């Protein structure tokens, strides 16, 4: 175990609102061992930016890690050429070009259908009625698992997210995760003969055509569903919530003073839907006055890095036109999120402009409080809203 100073936390309080404790850690113990998490936690942006690139020490290859155990070893849990080889086979399906030429039109179709149904209702929880199904329908298209229900896409994604962040070892959480991965494997098995007969632009088809081993295809599709559902879902709902609670920023967008892309980038800095990335220490190493031992578990806290006072003035405020160049919501180095272009387009090009165009006088429903939770993954749990139906 590293010799970093110990920093005890209340896990529930940390889940409810991690930012006060992260701020305290940045000030008092920027690299600290957190006993309830069983990991040494990095909280300063520059330390994370530097060490995440040092894969020879801070390795993504974690044989005993929860993601490997529960979902199989995907490309995010490999380093060096093993990682890059799978990334090259995976990336053509989600490249900026593919998003522009294939997926954006499908994102638009999914959003249009959801908003056509929503507009006459006048009120709904926009997590359940818009953010979740839009993200899930879009992910069905991208993965090629069009045989799944969008409700299962979301539920199985959440079950895997809960499973791989289950550091307290809850048995029921692990059971739900196993059920989800079995469902995904069954959906892949059903679609394999379809894409073999008619190859398309989906991840399943592209990886299969590239010759990736079926075991790796399964693991990488599970990776895509785990992060590719909850992050856009939470960003869509979160950006809407941020704008409805910061009307001056919404007015700025509407007047042309800020863009939807800036809203998305600032939200991902401010809240960080993906708040943490784990690593395994591959060999004894010293950094920042701390000695790490081989096998130590390390958490890079993106949610803390993106509120680091050294880089972001008034870091706790949502400011759409903020310079976010130093933010790392999608990581840094070789493991930078491969799906970033798809997420950006879905949220900033489609989800946000379309809902504010279609739903007039959109406002939060004051009769119900918006709840936000999580630290490894964070976002709104509900978003009650009302709008005009005339």
C-alpha positions as CSV (number, residue, x, y, z in Angstrom):
1,X,0.0,0.0,0.0
2,X,1.2,3.5,-0.7
3,X,2.5,5.7,2.2
4,X,0.1,8.5,1.2
5,X,-1.7,10.2,4.2
6,X,-5.0,8.6,5.1
7,X,-8.2,10.6,4.4
8,X,-11.4,9.0,5.8
9,X,-14.7,9.8,4.1
10,X,-18.4,9.1,4.6
11,X,-19.2,7.2,1.5
12,X,-22.8,8.2,1.4
13,X,-22.0,11.9,1.9
14,X,-19.4,11.5,-0.8
15,X,-21.9,10.0,-3.2
16,X,-24.4,12.8,-2.4
17,X,-21.9,15.6,-3.0
18,X,-18.2,14.8,-3.4
19,X,-17.0,18.4,-4.2
20,X,-16.5,19.7,-0.6
21,X,-14.4,16.7,0.3
22,X,-12.5,16.8,-3.0
23,X,-11.7,20.5,-2.4
24,X,-10.4,19.7,1.1
25,X,-8.3,17.0,-0.3
26,X,-6.8,19.2,-3.0
27,X,-5.8,21.6,-0.3
28,X,-4.7,19.3,2.5
29,X,-3.8,15.9,1.0
30,X,-3.9,16.0,-2.9
31,X,-2.7,12.4,-3.0
32,X,-4.3,10.5,-0.2
33,X,-5.3,6.9,0.7
34,X,-9.1,6.7,1.2
35,X,-9.7,3.6,3.4
36,X,-13.5,3.1,2.5
37,X,-12.5,3.0,-1.2
38,X,-9.3,1.0,-0.7
39,X,-7.5,3.3,-3.1
40,X,-5.0,6.1,-3.3
41,X,-6.8,9.1,-4.7
42,X,-5.3,11.8,-7.0
43,X,-7.3,15.1,-6.8
44,X,-5.2,17.8,-8.5
45,X,-5.5,18.3,-12.3
46,X,-1.8,18.5,-13.2
47,X,-0.9,15.4,-11.2
48,X,-3.7,13.4,-12.9
49,X,-2.8,14.8,-16.4
50,X,0.8,13.7,-15.9
51,X,0.3,10.4,-14.2
52,X,-2.5,9.2,-16.5
53,X,-0.1,9.3,-19.4
54,X,2.6,7.3,-17.5
55,X,1.1,3.9,-18.3
56,X,4.3,2.1,-17.5
57,X,3.6,2.8,-13.8
58,X,-0.1,3.7,-13.6
59,X,-1.5,0.8,-15.7
60,X,-4.9,0.3,-17.1
61,X,-4.3,-3.5,-17.2
62,X,-6.0,-4.6,-14.0
63,X,-6.5,-8.4,-14.0
64,X,-8.3,-8.4,-10.7
65,X,-10.2,-5.1,-11.3
66,X,-14.0,-5.1,-11.2
67,X,-14.4,-4.2,-14.9
68,X,-12.2,-7.2,-16.0
69,X,-13.9,-9.6,-13.6
70,X,-17.5,-8.6,-14.4
71,X,-17.3,-7.5,-18.0
72,X,-14.2,-9.1,-19.6
73,X,-11.0,-7.3,-20.6
74,X,-11.8,-4.5,-23.0
75,X,-9.4,-2.1,-24.7
76,X,-9.7,0.4,-21.8
77,X,-8.1,-2.2,-19.5
78,X,-5.1,-2.8,-21.8
79,X,-2.0,-0.7,-22.4
80,X,0.5,-0.2,-25.2
81,X,0.1,-2.0,-28.5
82,X,-2.6,-4.3,-27.1
83,X,-4.7,-1.3,-26.4
84,X,-3.9,0.5,-29.7
85,X,-4.6,-2.6,-31.8
86,X,-8.1,-2.9,-30.5
87,X,-8.7,0.8,-30.6
88,X,-7.7,0.9,-34.3
89,X,-10.3,-1.8,-35.0
90,X,-13.0,-0.1,-32.9
91,X,-12.5,3.6,-33.8
92,X,-13.8,3.7,-37.4
93,X,-17.3,3.1,-36.1
94,X,-17.3,6.1,-33.9
95,X,-14.8,8.5,-35.6
96,X,-15.8,12.1,-36.2
97,X,-16.3,11.2,-39.8
98,X,-18.7,8.3,-39.0
99,X,-20.6,10.5,-36.5
100,X,-21.0,13.2,-39.2
101,X,-21.9,11.0,-42.1
102,X,-23.8,8.2,-40.4
103,X,-24.9,8.7,-36.8
104,X,-25.9,12.3,-36.6
105,X,-28.9,11.8,-38.9
106,X,-30.0,8.9,-36.7
107,X,-29.6,11.0,-33.6
108,X,-31.9,13.6,-35.2
109,X,-34.5,10.9,-36.0
110,X,-34.5,9.6,-32.5
111,X,-34.8,13.1,-30.9
112,X,-37.6,14.1,-33.3
113,X,-39.7,11.0,-32.5
114,X,-39.3,11.5,-28.7
115,X,-40.1,15.2,-28.9
116,X,-43.2,14.6,-31.1
117,X,-44.5,12.4,-28.4
118,X,-43.5,14.7,-25.5
119,X,-44.7,18.1,-26.8
120,X,-48.4,17.5,-26.3
121,X,-47.9,16.2,-22.7
122,X,-46.9,19.5,-21.1
123,X,-45.0,17.8,-18.3
124,X,-42.6,14.9,-17.7
125,X,-39.5,13.7,-16.0
126,X,-37.0,14.5,-18.7
127,X,-34.5,11.9,-17.6
128,X,-37.0,9.1,-18.2
129,X,-38.8,10.7,-21.1
130,X,-36.0,12.3,-23.1
131,X,-32.4,11.9,-21.9
132,X,-32.5,8.2,-21.2
133,X,-34.3,7.0,-24.3
134,X,-32.5,9.4,-26.6
135,X,-29.1,8.1,-25.4
136,X,-30.3,4.5,-25.4
137,X,-31.8,4.6,-28.9
138,X,-28.7,6.2,-30.2
139,X,-26.5,3.6,-28.6
140,X,-28.6,0.8,-30.0
141,X,-27.8,2.2,-33.5
142,X,-24.1,2.7,-32.8
143,X,-23.5,-0.7,-31.2
144,X,-25.6,-2.6,-33.7
145,X,-27.7,-4.2,-31.0
146,X,-31.0,-3.0,-32.5
147,X,-32.7,-6.1,-31.1
148,X,-32.5,-4.7,-27.6
149,X,-35.2,-2.6,-25.9
150,X,-34.0,0.9,-25.1
151,X,-35.2,0.3,-21.5
152,X,-32.8,-2.7,-21.3
153,X,-30.0,-0.7,-22.8
154,X,-30.3,1.8,-19.9
155,X,-31.0,-0.7,-17.2
156,X,-28.1,-3.0,-18.2
157,X,-25.7,0.0,-18.5
158,X,-26.6,1.1,-15.0
159,X,-26.2,-2.4,-13.7
160,X,-22.7,-2.6,-15.1
161,X,-21.8,0.9,-13.9
162,X,-23.0,0.0,-10.4
163,X,-21.1,-3.3,-10.6
164,X,-17.7,-1.8,-11.6
165,X,-18.0,0.9,-8.9
166,X,-19.1,-1.6,-6.3
167,X,-16.0,-1.2,-4.1
168,X,-17.9,-2.1,-1.0
169,X,-18.7,-5.6,-2.4
170,X,-22.5,-5.6,-2.3
171,X,-23.7,-9.0,-3.4
172,X,-27.0,-7.8,-4.9
173,X,-25.2,-5.2,-7.0
174,X,-22.8,-7.8,-8.4
175,X,-25.8,-10.1,-9.2
176,X,-27.5,-7.4,-11.2
177,X,-24.3,-6.8,-13.1
178,X,-23.9,-10.5,-14.1
179,X,-27.6,-10.5,-15.2
180,X,-26.9,-7.5,-17.4
181,X,-23.8,-8.9,-19.1
182,X,-25.6,-12.1,-19.8
183,X,-28.4,-10.2,-21.5
184,X,-25.9,-8.3,-23.6
185,X,-24.1,-11.5,-24.6
186,X,-27.5,-12.9,-25.7
187,X,-28.2,-9.8,-27.8
188,X,-24.8,-10.0,-29.5
189,X,-25.4,-13.7,-30.3
190,X,-28.7,-12.9,-31.9
191,X,-27.2,-10.1,-34.1
192,X,-24.0,-11.8,-35.2
193,X,-25.6,-13.7,-38.1
194,X,-27.4,-10.5,-39.2
195,X,-24.3,-8.3,-39.5
196,X,-22.3,-11.2,-41.0
197,X,-24.9,-11.4,-43.8
198,X,-25.3,-7.6,-44.1
199,X,-22.3,-5.6,-42.8
200,X,-23.0,-2.1,-41.7
201,X,-21.4,0.9,-39.8
202,X,-22.2,-0.4,-36.3
203,X,-19.5,-1.3,-33.8
204,X,-20.5,-5.0,-33.8
205,X,-20.1,-5.1,-37.6
206,X,-17.0,-3.0,-37.8
207,X,-15.1,-5.0,-35.1
208,X,-16.2,-8.3,-36.6
209,X,-15.1,-7.2,-40.1
210,X,-11.7,-6.1,-38.7
211,X,-11.1,-9.6,-37.3
212,X,-11.3,-8.8,-33.6
213,X,-11.7,-11.9,-31.4
214,X,-15.3,-12.5,-30.4
215,X,-14.3,-12.4,-26.7
216,X,-12.9,-8.9,-27.2
217,X,-15.9,-7.8,-29.2
218,X,-18.1,-8.8,-26.3
219,X,-16.0,-6.9,-23.8
220,X,-15.7,-3.8,-25.9
221,X,-19.5,-3.6,-26.6
222,X,-20.1,-3.9,-22.8
223,X,-17.6,-1.1,-22.3
224,X,-19.4,1.0,-24.8
225,X,-22.8,0.4,-23.2
226,X,-21.5,1.0,-19.7
227,X,-20.1,4.4,-20.5
228,X,-21.9,5.2,-23.8
229,X,-25.3,5.2,-22.2
230,X,-24.9,6.8,-18.8
231,X,-22.5,9.6,-19.8
232,X,-24.7,11.1,-22.7
233,X,-27.8,10.4,-20.7
234,X,-26.5,12.3,-17.7
235,X,-25.0,15.0,-19.8
236,X,-28.2,15.6,-21.7
237,X,-30.3,15.8,-18.5
238,X,-27.5,17.7,-16.7
239,X,-27.1,20.4,-19.4
240,X,-30.9,21.0,-19.4
241,X,-30.9,21.2,-15.6
242,X,-27.9,23.6,-15.7
243,X,-29.5,25.9,-18.2
244,X,-32.9,25.9,-16.5
245,X,-31.2,26.8,-13.2
246,X,-28.9,29.4,-14.8
247,X,-31.3,31.4,-17.0
248,X,-28.7,34.0,-17.8
249,X,-26.6,31.3,-19.5
250,X,-29.6,30.0,-21.4
251,X,-30.3,33.6,-22.6
252,X,-26.6,33.8,-23.6
253,X,-27.0,30.8,-25.8
254,X,-30.2,32.1,-27.4
255,X,-28.7,35.4,-28.1
256,X,-25.7,33.8,-29.9
257,X,-23.2,34.7,-27.1
258,X,-22.5,31.1,-26.3
259,X,-22.8,27.8,-28.2
260,X,-24.4,24.5,-27.3
261,X,-21.0,23.0,-27.6
262,X,-19.7,25.4,-25.0
263,X,-22.6,24.4,-22.7
264,X,-21.7,20.8,-23.1
265,X,-18.0,21.3,-22.5
266,X,-18.6,23.5,-19.4
267,X,-21.1,21.1,-18.0
268,X,-18.7,18.2,-18.3
269,X,-16.1,20.3,-16.5
270,X,-18.5,21.4,-13.8
271,X,-20.1,18.1,-13.0
272,X,-18.0,15.5,-14.8
273,X,-20.4,12.7,-15.7
274,X,-17.3,10.4,-15.7
275,X,-15.8,11.4,-12.4
276,X,-13.1,8.8,-11.9
277,X,-10.8,6.4,-13.7
278,X,-9.0,3.6,-11.8
279,X,-5.4,2.4,-12.4
280,X,-3.1,-0.3,-11.0
281,X,0.4,0.5,-10.0
282,X,2.7,-1.7,-12.1
283,X,5.9,-1.1,-10.2
284,X,7.3,0.7,-7.2
285,X,7.2,4.4,-7.9
286,X,7.6,7.8,-6.2
287,X,5.5,10.8,-7.1
288,X,4.4,13.9,-5.3
289,X,6.2,12.8,-2.1
290,X,4.3,9.5,-2.0
291,X,5.8,6.1,-2.6
292,X,3.6,3.7,-4.4
293,X,4.0,-0.1,-4.2
294,X,3.3,-2.6,-7.0
295,X,-0.3,-3.6,-7.1
296,X,-1.6,-0.5,-5.4
297,X,-5.0,0.7,-6.6
298,X,-5.2,4.4,-7.7
299,X,-8.2,6.5,-8.6
300,X,-7.7,9.5,-10.9
301,X,-10.5,11.9,-9.9
302,X,-11.6,13.8,-13.0
303,X,-14.4,15.4,-11.1
304,X,-11.8,17.0,-8.8
305,X,-9.3,17.9,-11.6
306,X,-12.0,19.8,-13.4
307,X,-12.7,22.0,-10.4
308,X,-9.0,22.6,-9.6
309,X,-8.6,26.2,-8.4
310,X,-5.2,26.4,-10.0
311,X,-6.9,26.3,-13.4
312,X,-10.5,27.3,-13.0
313,X,-11.5,30.6,-11.3
314,X,-14.9,30.2,-9.5
315,X,-14.7,26.5,-10.3
316,X,-18.0,25.7,-8.6
317,X,-19.9,28.0,-10.9
318,X,-21.4,27.0,-14.2
319,X,-20.2,29.6,-16.8
320,X,-21.0,28.6,-20.4
321,X,-18.3,30.7,-22.0
322,X,-15.5,29.6,-19.7
323,X,-12.2,28.5,-21.2
324,X,-12.3,24.7,-20.6
325,X,-9.1,23.8,-22.4
326,X,-7.5,22.5,-19.2
327,X,-10.5,20.3,-18.3
328,X,-10.1,16.5,-18.7
329,X,-13.7,15.2,-18.7
330,X,-12.8,12.5,-21.2
331,X,-9.4,11.7,-19.8
332,X,-5.9,12.3,-21.3
333,X,-3.3,10.4,-23.1
334,X,-3.8,7.0,-24.9
335,X,-7.0,6.2,-23.1
336,X,-8.8,9.4,-24.1
337,X,-12.5,8.4,-24.6
338,X,-12.9,6.9,-28.1
339,X,-16.6,7.9,-28.1
340,X,-16.1,11.6,-27.3
341,X,-17.1,12.7,-30.8
342,X,-20.4,10.8,-30.7
343,X,-21.2,12.1,-27.2
344,X,-20.5,15.7,-28.3
345,X,-22.6,15.5,-31.4
346,X,-25.5,13.7,-29.6
347,X,-25.7,16.3,-26.8
348,X,-24.5,19.5,-28.4
349,X,-25.6,19.1,-32.0
350,X,-28.9,17.4,-31.4
351,X,-30.3,16.9,-27.9
352,X,-30.0,20.4,-26.5
353,X,-30.9,22.5,-29.5
354,X,-33.9,20.3,-30.4
355,X,-35.5,20.2,-27.0
356,X,-35.2,24.0,-26.5
357,X,-36.6,24.6,-30.0
358,X,-39.6,22.2,-29.5
359,X,-40.7,22.7,-25.9
360,X,-41.8,26.3,-25.4
361,X,-41.5,27.9,-22.0
362,X,-39.6,24.9,-20.7
363,X,-39.1,25.2,-16.9
364,X,-38.4,23.0,-13.9
365,X,-41.4,21.7,-12.0
366,X,-41.0,23.3,-8.6
367,X,-43.2,20.7,-6.9
368,X,-40.4,18.1,-7.0
369,X,-36.7,18.5,-6.1
370,X,-34.1,17.6,-8.7
371,X,-31.7,15.0,-7.2
372,X,-28.1,14.5,-8.3
373,X,-25.8,11.8,-7.2
374,X,-22.6,9.8,-7.7
375,X,-18.9,10.4,-7.6
376,X,-17.4,7.8,-10.0
377,X,-20.3,8.6,-12.3
378,X,-22.5,11.6,-11.6
379,X,-25.7,13.0,-13.0
380,X,-29.3,14.0,-12.4
381,X,-31.5,11.1,-11.1
382,X,-34.7,13.0,-12.1
383,X,-35.6,16.1,-14.0
384,X,-39.3,17.1,-13.5
385,X,-40.2,19.8,-16.1
386,X,-43.2,21.6,-17.6
387,X,-43.7,23.4,-20.9
388,X,-46.4,25.0,-23.0
389,X,-48.6,22.8,-25.2
390,X,-50.2,25.5,-27.4
